[in-house]
Amino acid sequence: MRIIRCSKIYPVIHKLQTDFGWDDFGYTFGLGQSWSDLLQEPAFVCEASKAKLCFFSEFTRSKIDGKNPISRLALTSDLPRAFVYSEVPRGNSPKERLLFDLISGFGWKSGVTIPIHAYGDAIGIVTFNSRKEHVSSEVVQRTISYLTPWLFHFNAWARQLLRRHVMSQPLSKREFECMQLVSRGMTSKEISQILAVKKRTVDFHVANATKKLKTTNRIHAASVFSKMQALQI
């Protein structure tokens, strides 16, 4: 996960933490049409408590697979979900055990997840964690009721943040043209013929665009570029 901070979001969820007794919180945002997309693409941590930031860092460092019971619980529902970690069905995979050991290390016993859908291909999720075995349904409902009017703002702010983060170095005209064609599945050789330039020139522009989009390879760059265009970012 990549961490980008949003000063507008923090006061809202921090107030919920203090007013309703949650121990930790986090808000993540990603691009995609479904929760499975958010699991497959690296998400952005837009805001979180100190402990949650440490959790995300350890989660990333440990390379824990996204396909785990907590992710399925949190990301396969369009409705808010309250849960108790000890009651979540689990298997015996090493990464799954590592995940629950990590959660246990932070002392979290229960929580609630609130999904956020934005217009276009954009998904966000707010998670609150508690060191209590059970959080009252009243606290859960009050949390959801308070947060609901803010949800659209969260994703809108996250999109603005993502635009600045990803496009901090704007693509040149030629880089943009190359990425348009790469995102359509064309090879560098095919692109060189269309643009009437050498193949190595295309590779040069694609490599530069990949760095500017803060992606790791050509395929990832094409995916991010396409989603950015769909979102008009």
Summary of the structure (lengths in Angstrom):
residues: 233
radius of gyration: 19.9
end to end distance: 20.2
largest distance: 65.8
contacts: 711
relative contact order: 0.14
helix: 55%
strand: 15%
